[in-house]
Structure formats: structure tokens, C-alpha cells
Amino acid sequence: MTAPPRALDPLTYFPAPRLQHFCSQCGTPVTYRVPADDNRERALCDHCGAVHYQNPRLVVGTVPVWGEHVLLCRRAIEPRHGYWTLPAGFMELGETTLQGAERETQEEAGARVEMGNLFTMIDVPSAEQVHVFYLARLLDTDFAPGPESLETQLFLEADIPWEELAFRTVSTTLELFFEDRRKGSFGVHTPTLAPLRAAVPAGS
Ligand SMILES: [Zn+2]
């Protein structure tokens, strides 16, 4: 007898796993092998011929600025429920990175912004993601938390809740933002984040 599927807490963060068992076109079980003229394993369907590629995901967002302040949102969703973040989310099909960043700012913070320059593009290979943040200027202070945020708040640099930030790409972007602001000019930064737990055996 098979156990009934475990009920999922609606707050549980549960993206579909990367590992694919069935062809998304015809439902036949896939096999993992290296296709001709390729150099790594893909999920192949021997029934309809589909090759299923898996590629990194793009997260797009903004650094919304109001005078000396930066707007942050406190997350109402997993992962990192209750932690503070810059408005950002997964890019949708059919939009540009700039449009996605502006949309996420509107959805998560209810904020209207004038979009500025690209600021950070952060590679996170361990999470199979790239995070892209644009500078943005708030057009007014008429913002409000969207369904994915508990609250939205303007912060001075001295008041940023560094210990309660949701993601390293957010803290990295904020550190670079305040550093550049002190210098008086904003560059484009492209750091790579190392895996959180270094794969170094104990004792070595
Ligand atoms: Zn198929």
C-alpha cells in the first residue's frame, strides 16, 4: 500500500524539483543522457524526441530610492518569511529584465518608480540563479505592501536591518549601493556569490 501524499503546508516553499521524470510533451518517462552534439546530460524523451533543457533562473528587482532612504519589503512568503528584502522576483516570460524589475516593485511594494541604470548582476551558481537589480527613484511615498509583503518601509542606511535581510544578493546590493553613494557615483557590479557552506572536508 502506498502512503497518501503528505499534505503540504500552504506556506511551505515547494518549487517543482529540477529533476524531471516524465516528458512534458507526451508524458513518457524520460532518460538522462548526453544528446548528439551536446556535452552534458539532458532529460530525453525516446517517444517524441523532446530534449528538456534546464537553465538558470533570473531574479529581477530594484533599489527604490527616496532621498536618503531605500525602500524595503518584509516578506509574507517562504522562503525567508518575515525577513526584509528589496522588491524582486522571478522574471516572467515575454518581458525584459527592466520591465520585470519594475513589475516586481509595483507588485511587492505598490511603488511607482522611475527606472534607472542597471546596478548589480549577481551570479549565484549554487542556487542556479542570476539576480539583477536596477536603480530606481520612487515617484511618491504612496507605497503599500502587496500580497507577498507584510510591510513596506523606508530606511536610512543607519537603520537597515542587516541581520534580518532575506538574501545575500540583497545585502550585497545594499552594501554596494551605500558604498557607491558615498563615492558619489554608481557603477555596475557583477559579483559571484560562493556557496554558503564551503565543500571543505572537516580537518583539512
Ligand atoms: Zn515525449
Boltz pocket constraint, residues with backbone or C-beta under 6 A from the ligand:
constraints:
  - pocket:
      binder: B
      contacts: [[A, 23], [A, 24], [A, 25], [A, 26], [A, 27], [A, 28], [A, 45], [A, 46], [A, 47], [A, 48], [A, 49], [A, 50]]
      max_distance: 6.0
